[in-house]
Amino acid sequence: MANVAVIDDKEILRESLHAALTREDHSVSAFEDGAEALRTARDGRFDVVLADLKMPRMDGLSFIRELRAAGCETPVVVMTAYATVATAVEAMKLGAFDYIQKPFDADAVAVVIERAIEHARLRQENEALRTSVEDLRAGRQLVGSSRAMSSLREELDRVASSPATALIAGESGTGKELVASYIHAASQRSGRLMLCLNCAALSANLLESELFGHERGSFTGADRTRKGRFELAHGGTLLLDEISEMALGLQAKLLRVLQEGEFERVGSSTTRRADVRVIATTNRDLEDWVAKKRFRQDLFYRINVLPVRVPPLRERTEDLPELSDHFLTQATAAEGRPTPKVSPSAIRAMTAYSWPGNVRELENLCRRAATLCRSDTIEASLIEPWLKPGASVTESVAPLRPGRMLEDLERQLIERTLTKFNGHRMKTARELGMGVRTLGMKLKQWREEASMSRASMHEAALVEA
């Protein structure tokens, strides 16, 4: 079923097409001229437009020009009794999908409508793939043969068989997005899109627009109508990464979509529906956040239908040899170099390490080792300097204060990552698996502490003087 607009100045043709398309289970809106239809068509409300080329006030070619100028990509099929090569070429150049010559029968119209709908679907999927915030990289696998990973795969297969919402919890760097990709690939929706949206990377207003779309002119910079992730992922899966960072007001709107399958674009009162399987990830204790009024209790219950916990790397160290080989192979294959082996002593050193950055930290270590190794074997002596608390964070680690060691290590990690990304907060937050606002609050706190410390030192100097 599609929403079809029919534009023709002849009432008998409008009525005929309305009857024929309605029999095909399409929803049809008929307009007498292009100017009348343009106001409705340019907001993307229609899936296909049938427009006559010869009409008073605004003809078919002018209609296409105005529609495309408004940023609307709805397929337009032009109808003409004056079909010539020149007319067809001009219509195609302006963005028409196809044209049909009068008189035509209902079957011919039905065929071209179906082709236009399929064309629009493919275009939307391509657009969604291009605009996805996170790159769900092809070829990634759930690597590891440990008991923990075997149990996780069995659990994921069960989760994939259900259409219910899933919540994937785990520490930063454990591979929660990869787990979500596994669920989608094993589900009945695997043939459709999986889109990802990082809830920590955008402000509340931009996040709402990304989720639900917006109408042209609904806010500054909205120069065209845009579909949101729920519309683009229709029939597929939507991954909401770091859902704990979503603003409370937006959480209420998300809850409605999950419960009713309905939403409105920003700046629109038209209710739309979407069939989307939602998977959420978090590195927070959401029950604690609910208790602290930072996360809605009703939303927590709604997304926690199928909870999945991804084990940290320290709980599956028997996977280290397999994971190391996997990451080293990836690192060297990109450069066409032979893959070095990992010595037993290096494996023992890695096994004794706690891996606060989990699999992501191991991947970075393997890439570094593959680059710096000058033989066919990675020895413990090469990687041990990076397997000490704070060693991979900064070259000159500040002394750790008793009682505040974790806080100091966190600060060193954040400062080192900020340096890596030249102070870019969004990239730093994404690398560390935290929200941009959380990062900003920590930096502000440290600036205030430094300011107070300098003031205290200055006061002490005056007293001594």
N, C-alpha and C positions, 0 to 999 in steps of 0.2 A: 504494500500500500504506500502511495506517495501523495504529497500535497502538490497539486498541479494547478497552475494559473493559465487560463485561456483568455487571450486578448484578441478581440476581433470586433469591428464596428457593425457586423451583420448579426442580428439577433438569432436568426435561424441557425447559423453555423455555431454560435455559442451554445445554443440549446442542444444541438445535435452532438457536439463534442462532450458537453456536460453529461448527457445520457450515456454515451458510449464509454467514457472513462469511469463513470460511476459504476457501471456494470463490471468493470475490471477491479472494483474495490478501491479506486483512488478517490481522494477527497479533492473536489474541484471548486475553484473560485473563478467566476467569469467577470471580465471587465470589457467596457465598451471601447476604451482607447488606452494607449500606452501611458499617458500622463496620470490617469486614474490608477493604473496598476503599479506604477513605479513606487509610489509612496509605501505600498505594502510589500512589494517584491524585493526592494533593496535591503530590507532587514534580514534577508536570508530565510524567510518563513516558508518559501516554496522549494520543493525539490526539483521541479522542472517547470519551465515556462513555455507555452505555445503562443507565439506572437505573429500576427499577420504583418506582412511587409507594407501593405498599402492601407493606411488609416489616416483620418483627419487628425489635426492637432499634433500628434506625435506618431510617426510611422515606426515600423519595426526596427529599422537601422538606428534611428535616433534613440529608441528605447534601449537597445543594446549598449550604445555609447554611454548613456546616462547610468545604466545599471553597473557597467564595468568601472565607470568613474567613481561610483560610490563604494567600490571595493567588493562588490557582490559577485561571486563566481558561480551562481546558480546556472545550470545548463539552460540555454535558450534554443528552442527549435523554431525556425521561422517557417511560416506558411505563405505561399504565394501562388497566384495564378499567372504570374509573369516570370516563371523560372527561366533564367538565362544563366550562362556560365558566369558572366560578369556580376550579376546580382548575387549568385551563390558565393563567389570568391570574395566579394565585398563583405557579405555577412559573416563568412568564416574569419576574415581578417579582423573583424570587430569583436570576435569571440563567440559567434554562434556555434552551437554544437553540431547542428545538422539542419537541413531544410527538407520540406515535403511540398509537393506540387498539388494544387487543387485541380480537379476534385480528387479526393482520396477516400479510401475505405477505413473502417474502424480498425481492421487488423493491422494496416500499415501504421496507423497512429500508435497502437498498442506496442508494436515492435520498437519504434523509435523512442517511445517513452521508457521502455525497459532498458534500452541501451544507454539512454541519458542518465537514468538512475544508477546504473552500474558504473558509468563513467564518473559520476559525482562521488560515489562511495570510494572508488579507488583514489581519486584526487584527495579526498579528506584523509584517507589513511596515509597517503604519502606526506601530506602536510603535517599530520600528527607525528609521524616518524621524524620529520625534520625539526619540529618545534619541541620535542620532548626535552625537559630540563635535564634529566639524567640519561646517560648513554648506557642502556642495558646491553653491554657488549656481547657480541655473538661468540660462541665457542667456550664460554666459561662453564666450568663444571663443578659439581660438589665432589671435591677430591678428599679421599680418606677412607680407610677400611677398618677403622677402629669400631669398637662396640658402640660408642656414642654416635658415630656417623651412620652406622647401620640402623640404629634405632631411629635416628632423625629421618633417614630416607623412608623408612616404613611409615612413620608418622606423617610425613609430607604426602605420601601416596594416598593416605586416607583423607587428608585435608583437601587434596586436589580433586577427589571424587565428589566433594560437596560444593554447592554454589554459595555457601554461607561465608560471611565476612571472617577474615582471619587476622589475628594480631601476632606479629613476629617480634619477640623481645630478645634482647641480647646486648652485650657490651659493644662498644664501638669497634669496628674492624673485624667482627666475627663473620660477616658475609650475609647480612640479613636481606639485602637486595637480591643476592644470588639465590637465596632460599625462595624468595618471592617469585623469581623467574622460573625456578624449578616447579613450583606449584602451578603456575600458569601453563607451562609447557606440558604438564601431565594432566591438565584439566580438559574438559570438553570445549573450553573456549580457546584452546591453543591455536586454532586456525584464524583467530581474530587478534586485534591489537592488544598489546600490553603497554600502557603508558605509565610514566613515573613522574611524580611531582614532589619536590623537596619542600616541605612545609616550613622549614627554617630559613630558606633562602630568599623569601619574598615577604614584603610587608602585608598586613592583613588585607588592604584594599586590592593589591595586585594579586594576592593569592585567591581572593574571591573571584576575580576576573578570570584567572587561569582555570579555576575549577568549573565555573558556571558559564563563562563567556560574557560578552558585553555587547550592547547596542552602540551604533555609531553616535558619537556626541554625548555619551553617558558620563564621561569625565574628560578632563584635559588630556589630550593625546589620543583619545579614542576616535581616530579618523576613519575607521571602518568597523563594520560589524564583525565580531569574531566569535567563533564557537569555542566553548570551554572543553576541558578534558573529559567531563562526563558525556558530552555529546559525541566527541571524537572517539571515545572508547566504547561506544554503544555496542553491545554484544560481546565485549572483551573484558579486560581486567584493568583496574586503575590501582597503582601502588602509591600510597600516601606515606612518604618517607618522613621520619621524625614528626609524627602526628602530634606528639606532646607539645610542640612549639606553636601549634595553631591557636590563634586568639579565641577567647571564650565566645565572643559574639558569632564568629564564623563556625565554631563547633556546633552551635544550635542549628545553623543552616545545613551543615553536613548531616546532622542527625535526621533532619527531615528527608533528605535524599535517600539515606539508608533505609528509613522506615517506609516511606511512601513512593520512592522512585521518582519524585517530582522536584522541580526547581525552576527558578526564573533567572534569565540572564541579568547582569547588572544593567539597570536602566530600562527594564522591560517588565510588564505585568502579565505577559503571556506565560502560562505554565507549560513546561515541557517535561517529557518523560525520558528516562534513560535506563536501559538494562545493562548494568555494570556490576561486575564482581569486584569488591573493594578488598584490598590487602593493605594493612597498615603496619608500620615498623616503629619501634621505639627503643632507645637505650636507657629510658627512665623507668623508675618504679611507678607505674601509673596509679596504682592503688594509693601510694603515698601522695601523689599529686592530687588525686581526688580528695583525700583528707585535708589537703592544704588549700582546697578550692581553686586549684590551678588547672583542673581538668574536670569536665562535666561527668558526673557519675552515670547519667543515663547514656551518654555517648560511649563511656568506657564499657558498660555492659553490652552495648550494641556492637562494638567492634571486637569484643573479646569472646565471640561465639566459639571460635576455633583457635585457642591459644597455642603458640609454638615458641619454644625456648631454644635458641641456638647456643650450644655450649661454647665457652671460651676455649682458646687454644690450650691453655694449661690443663684443661680437663681431658684433652685427647692428644697428649704429646706423642703417642705411638704413631700418629699420622705425620709427624715431622719429616721422616725420610721421603715419604710419598709426595708431600706438599713441596718440599724443597726441590725435589727433582722436577716437579711440574713447573714451578716458577723459574727455575734455572733454564729449563728447556724453552720456555716462553721468551726469556730475556735474551738468550743466545740465538734463537731462531730468527729473531727480528734483524740481527746483524750478520747472519750467515756464519756464525762461529760454532765450533764444537762445544758441547755442553760439558762442563767440568763435573766430576764426581764429588760427593761430600764424604769426607773421611769419618770413620767411627768416632774419633775424638771430637770432631766438630758436631756430630749428632749428639754426643753426650753433653757438650757445652750448651747446645740449644735446648736439650731436655731439662737441664738444670735451671733454665731461665724462666721467668714468670710470664713473659709476653703480655705486657699491659696493652699493647696495640693490637694484639691478636693476629689474625691471618694477614691483615693489611700490613702490619709491621714486619712479619716474616717475608711477605712479598717484596717489600722495599729492601730488606736486608739481602735477599737473594739477588736482586737486580744489582745492588751495590757490589756484592761479592763476585758476581759474574763479570762485572766490568774491571774490578781491581785484581782478580786472580791471574797470576802469571804462569800457572802450570795447569795440569789436567785434573788437579785435585784441590778442593777447598779444605784447608787445614783449620784446626781450632784457633791457631795463632792469628789467622786473618780476621775471624769474626768475633773473638772474645772481647776486644775493646768496645764492641757495639752491644754487648750483652751484659752491661753493668747499669745499675739504676742511673738514669740521666745521661748515660754516655752517648746515646743516639740523639739527644736533645740539643746539646750545645757543647762546643769545644771546651769552654771554660765554665765548669759547673760551679755555681755559688755554693757555699757551705749550707748543709741542710740543718734546720733548727729542730732540736728535740721537741717532739709533740706536734710539729708542723711539717714533717717530712713530706707527706702526701701533697699538702698545699704547695710546698716549694717545688716539688717535682712537676706538679701540674703547671705552675707558672713558668718553669723553665721550658717545658714542652710547648706551651703556647707562644712564648717569646721566640723560640727557635723556629716554629712554624710560620709565625708572622714575618720573620726575616726571610725565610724561604720564598714567601709569596710577596716580598717587597711591601709589606704592610697591608695587603689586600685582605680585608676582614672576611668577606664572603667566602673566598677560596680557603682561608685559614680555618674558618668554622666548618666548612664541608670536609676538609682533610681530617679535622679532629673529631668529626661526628657530633658537633654541638650546634646549638642555635646561634645565629648572629647576635641576637639580643643578649643571650647569655654571655657570649664573648665580650660584648661591649660593656656589660655590667662588671665583669671581672677586671677589664682594663681600667675602667673608671675607679673601681675600688683600689687598685694598686697605685694609680696616680694620686689618689687622696692620701693613701698611706705614706707614699714617698714625700708628699708635700708636708704632712704632719711630722715626718721624721726629720726633714730639713729644718722645719721650724723649731723642733726640739733641740737640734744640734746648735742652731743659731742662738737660742735662749741660753743653752749651757755655756756657749763661748762668752756671752755677755757676762754671765755670772762669774766665770773664771777671771775675766778681765777686771 
